[in-house]
């Protein structure tokens, strides 16, 4: 899997159910150049493996599409509200779990004592 990119920024369906790109966040501890922000997918929660994140995204995406086909507006709104809520919660966190596109890996980013610390997971 190291030879491929797990989440393609250009295809929103591939990532929107598990995270958001750092440059799309209004406020975050990831305070660095705009170009670097485009290579960090901030995940809503921690995952044990990249496959687990991909599977969860696919599962939620398929369920969301099923709601759309069946015109279940209430269920669609619940998914949208959950995503919005998860995004707003990221702004206040001092530790984030991210997918780093450049190395195709997961990282933990922590902000402590006015310093960012990166550690590969």
DOKEDREN-601625 format. One line per 2 residues: their letters; for each residue x, y, z of N, C-alpha, C, O. Coordinates in pm, whole numbers. Example, Ala and Ser with C-alpha at 12.3 -4.5 7.8 and 13.67 -1.06 7.14 Angstrom:
DOKEDREN-601625
AS	1319 -569 780 1230 -450 780 1320 -330 780 1424 -332 846; 1285 -225 708 1367 -106 714 1290 3 787 1341 114 804
This chain:
DOKEDREN-601625
XX	81 -120 0 0 0 0 85 126 0 35 234 -32; 210 117 34 295 235 41 316 302 -94 357 418 -98
XX	290 232 -204 308 290 -336 186 365 -386 189 422 -495; 81 366 -310 -41 435 -354 -83 538 -250 -42 533 -134
XX	-164 631 -294 -218 731 -203 -355 681 -157 -440 647 -238; -374 677 -26 -497 621 28 -618 712 9 -727 665 -22
XX	-597 841 26 -708 936 17 -674 1041 -87 -577 1115 -73; -753 1047 -191 -733 1145 -297 -816 1268 -266 -939 1262 -261
XX	-749 1376 -246 -812 1502 -210 -920 1542 -310 -1022 1600 -272; -897 1513 -437 -987 1555 -544 -1123 1485 -538 -1221 1536 -592
XX	-1129 1370 -474 -1253 1294 -466 -1306 1299 -323 -1266 1221 -237; -1396 1391 -300 -1449 1414 -166 -1509 1289 -102 -1499 1271 19
XX	-1569 1205 -181 -1632 1082 -127 -1530 989 -65 -1566 904 17; -1403 1001 -103 -1300 913 -50 -1256 948 92 -1191 867 159
XX	-1290 1068 140 -1240 1109 271 -1340 1181 360 -1318 1187 481; -1446 1235 308 -1530 1326 386 -1598 1263 507 -1637 1334 599
XX	-1612 1132 508 -1681 1067 619 -1587 1032 735 -1633 995 842; -1456 1044 713 -1360 1013 819 -1271 1131 856 -1197 1124 954
XX	-1276 1240 779 -1189 1353 811 -1209 1471 719 -1301 1475 637; -1118 1568 734 -1120 1690 653 -976 1737 634 -895 1725 725
XX	-945 1790 517 -809 1839 490 -782 1961 576 -870 2045 595; -661 1972 626 -623 2076 722 -651 2217 670 -689 2304 748
XX	-633 2240 541 -657 2375 489 -805 2409 480 -840 2525 456; -893 2311 501 -1036 2336 498 -1091 2368 637 -1207 2406 651
XX	-1007 2352 738 -1046 2384 875 -1031 2535 897 -934 2595 853; -1127 2592 964 -1117 2735 994 -1006 2764 1093 -934 2863 1078
XX	-991 2679 1193 -893 2699 1298 -839 2561 1336 -914 2464 1345; -709 2555 1358 -648 2427 1393 -511 2450 1453 -452 2557 1435
XX	-460 2351 1525 -323 2360 1577 -222 2348 1463 -106 2384 1480; -266 2298 1349 -177 2281 1233 -158 2417 1166 -215 2445 1060
XX	-78 2500 1227 -58 2636 1179 74 2646 1104 176 2683 1161; 70 2612 976 189 2624 893 146 2662 751 29 2692 728
XX	238 2662 659 210 2713 525 88 2646 461 57 2530 487; 21 2723 375 -99 2674 308 -72 2548 226 -155 2458 222
XX	43 2542 162 78 2425 81 89 2299 168 41 2192 129; 151 2311 284 164 2196 374 29 2151 429 6 2032 452
XX	-60 2246 450 -193 2210 502 -268 2121 404 -355 2044 446; -236 2130 278 -308 2053 177 -268 1906 174 -329 1827 103
XX	-166 1868 250 -122 1728 249 -151 1656 381 -105 1544 403; -228 1721 469 -269 1660 596 -421 1644 599 -494 1743 596
XX	-467 1519 605 -609 1491 625 -629 1470 774 -580 1371 831; -699 1561 838 -724 1552 982 -841 1457 1002 -951 1482 955
XX	-814 1348 1072 -915 1243 1091 -1001 1271 1213 -954 1330 1311; -1125 1230 1207 -1217 1253 1317 -1186 1167 1439 -1226 1201 1551
XX	-1117 1056 1418 -1080 969 1529 -956 890 1490 -909 898 1377; -903 815 1585 -785 733 1559 -826 599 1498 -932 544 1529
XX	-740 549 1413 -761 419 1351 -636 334 1374 -525 387 1383; -655 204 1382 -543 113 1402 -464 93 1273 -341 83 1274
XX	-536 88 1162 -471 64 1033 -533 154 927 -648 196 941; -458 184 821 -517 261 710 -639 192 651 -735 257 612
XX	-634 59 643 -747 -16 590 -874 8 671 -983 16 615; -860 19 801 -975 44 888 -1040 178 853 -1162 188 848
XX	-960 281 830 -1014 412 794 -1083 407 659 -1190 464 641; -1021 338 564 -1082 324 432 -1214 250 439 -1311 290 374
XX	-1218 143 517 -1340 64 529 -1452 144 594 -1567 136 552; -1419 222 697 -1522 302 763 -1576 407 668 -1697 430 661
XX	-1486 472 593 -1531 573 498 -1624 510 394 -1728 566 360; -1586 394 343 -1666 325 243 -1801 283 300 -1904 296 233
XX	-1802 235 422 -1926 192 485 -2023 310 501 -2140 299 466; -1973 421 552 -2060 538 572 -2104 596 438 -2219 636 423
XX	-2013 599 341 -2047 650 208 -2158 566 145 -2252 621 87; -2147 435 155 -2250 347 98 -2384 366 169 -2489 367 104
XX	-2381 380 299 -2503 403 375 -2565 537 336 -2687 546 317; -2483 639 324 -2529 772 284 -2594 766 145 -2700 824 125
XX	-2530 697 52 -2586 684 -82 -2718 607 -80 -2809 636 -158; -2728 509 8 -2853 435 22 -2964 528 72 -3077 522 23
XX	-2932 614 167 -3029 712 215 -3074 804 102 -3193 835 91; -2980 845 18 -3014 934 -94 -3106 864 -194 -3204 923 -240
XX	-3075 740 -227 -3157 665 -323 -3299 648 -269 -3396 657 -344; -3310 624 -140 -3440 602 -78 -3506 731 -28 -3611 728 36
XX	-3442 844 -58 -3495 976 -21 -3525 988 128 -3629 1041 168; -3433 937 210 -3447 943 355 -3379 1070 406 -3268 1067 458
XX	-3450 1181 390 -3394 1313 421 -3349 1326 567 -3246 1389 593; -3421 1269 659 -3385 1277 800 -3251 1208 826 -3166 1261 898
XX	-3232 1091 767 -3107 1016 785 -2990 1088 717 -2879 1091 770; -3015 1146 600 -2912 1223 530 -2868 1339 617 -2749 1366 631
XX	-2965 1408 676 -2934 1523 761 -2856 1481 886 -2767 1554 930; -2887 1365 941 -2812 1315 1058 -2665 1294 1023 -2577 1330 1101
XX	-2637 1237 906 -2499 1216 863 -2430 1351 844 -2317 1370 890; -2496 1443 777 -2438 1575 753 -2412 1649 885 -2307 1711 901
XX	-2506 1641 978 -2489 1706 1109 -2373 1644 1186 -2298 1716 1253; -2359 1514 1179 -2249 1446 1248 -2114 1492 1193 -2021 1518 1270
XX	-2103 1503 1061 -1979 1549 999 -1949 1692 1042 -1836 1723 1079; -2049 1778 1037 -2031 1918 1078 -1987 1927 1223 -1899 2006 1256
XX	-2048 1849 1309 -2013 1848 1451 -1869 1799 1472 -1795 1857 1552; -1830 1694 1401 -1694 1641 1415 -1591 1745 1369 -1486 1758 1430
XX	-1621 1817 1262 -1531 1920 1213 -1516 2031 1316 -1404 2075 1343; -1625 2075 1375 -1618 2184 1473 -1540 2142 1598 -1474 2225 1660
XX	-1546 2016 1635 -1472 1968 1752 -1321 1964 1728 -1244 1975 1823; -1280 1949 1603 -1136 1944 1572 -1065 2075 1603 -947 2075 1637
XX	-1137 2186 1593 -1077 2318 1613 -1022 2337 1753 -927 2414 1772; -1078 2270 1851 -1039 2289 1990 -939 2186 2041 -890 2198 2153
XX	-908 2087 1961 -819 1980 2006 -673 2023 2003 -630 2099 1916; -597 1972 2099 -452 1998 2103 -374 1876 2055 -251 1879 2050
XX	-446 1771 2022 -384 1652 1962 -473 1603 1850 -593 1584 1868; -413 1584 1734 -489 1540 1617 -428 1414 1560 -307 1393 1568
XX	-512 1332 1503 -470 1212 1432 -487 1244 1285 -597 1279 1241; -380 1234 1208 -384 1278 1069 -329 1173 974 -247 1088 1012
XX	-375 1182 851 -316 1107 741 -224 1205 671 -267 1313 630; -98 1168 657 2 1253 593 24 1202 452 87 1098 431
XX	-29 1275 356 -31 1231 216 110 1209 160 131 1119 79; 204 1292 202 340 1286 147 406 1150 172 476 1099 85
XX	384 1093 289 444 963 322 341 851 324 374 735 351; 215 886 295 108 788 292 99 712 426 93 589 429
XX	99 790 535 100 727 667 14 808 765 -24 921 738; -14 745 878 -85 812 987 16 875 1081 125 822 1103
XX	-23 989 1138 61 1058 1235 -26 1116 1345 -145 1142 1326; 36 1135 1461 -25 1211 1568 47 1345 1573 170 1353 1571
XX	-32 1450 1579 23 1584 1590 -27 1642 1721 -147 1650 1745; 68 1683 1806 32 1738 1936 85 1878 1951 193 1912 1901
XX	9 1960 2021 52 2095 2051 67 2105 2202 -31 2098 2276; 191 2123 2246 219 2130 2389 335 2226 2411 434 2223 2338
XX	322 2311 2511 426 2409 2543 463 2493 2420 581 2516 2393; 362 2539 2349 378 2624 2230 463 2560 2120 533 2628 2046
XX	457 2426 2112 538 2354 2013 458 2240 1954 388 2168 2025; 468 2224 1821 404 2112 1754 498 1993 1753 617 2007 1724
XX	444 1876 1784 521 1752 1782 452 1654 1688 331 1634 1696; 529 1595 1599 477 1496 1504 535 1361 1536 655 1348 1560
XX	449 1259 1538 500 1122 1557 423 1029 1464 300 1031 1459; 498 947 1392 434 853 1301 375 738 1379 433 692 1477
X	260 692 1335 188 585 1405 206 455 1328 154 351 1369
